[in-house]
Amino acid sequence: MQSFRRELWFELPRRCGFVNITPQVEEALRDSGIREGLCLVNAMHITASVFINDDESGLHGDFSRWLDQLAPYDRTAYAHHRTGEDNADAHLKRTLMGREVVVAITAGRLDFGPWEQIFYGEFDGRRRKRVLVKIIGA
């Protein structure tokens, strides 16, 4: 049994957005040398997400609109803002989209279903944030 760890760093110039991080995770897997096991990918910030879905811009727009309907950005609407923050919506969006994904590794490859890709979701951008890639196996 081996383990491999890599951090990916992101700084999106806008408040919200989605980045396909599948190529970076695949590179980490290649560098690990692990052929069979599990790959954990998780956002290390409470206003960001990692999730699996289709890499289709219309769907990403749908996600953005849906999340904004459920948790709109509003500087005065949330109790969290009494602490001096203005990102309660980002915390809620992260909860909806999830913290991490786990993908099986088979024959040295991420064992995806059709169209699946790994995404970093940013909900309170304009500063550096990291994603952990932890690969365990043989």
Phi, psi and omega in degrees: 000132178236162170223153182219139182229136174216144173254136172251137182244141181223146171216096181280139183285348180242169185297317184230149176176169181234137180232128175285113182254010180306314181300321179292323178291319177297322177296317177299319178298314178301315181294332181289331184076003181281134184253332181222129179162214182226147178237117176262133176230119181219146177286133182260021178225145187278004175238024178223163187221158167232132182210166177246133174192192181279143177270078183224122189298325178297319178295319179297321175296321176298317177303312182300313180295317180298313180296320179292330175290319182285322183218077182291149173291125181204118185293346186239352191277344190246143177298328180304332184288347176294344179274359183099356178275165174225029188235028179302321179301323180294322177297317180294318180297320178299319179298320180291320186272343174099158184269321188208169172227154173235129181237134175293147174248124180228126179054038176078012181231153172293128187267078183272157165277175180304133174073355184290137176218159179259134182235145167264126177251124180252131182236358178207065191283198179077023171205157184291135176220157184237157176236134178265133171246117179237120183244129182231132178163205182227000000 
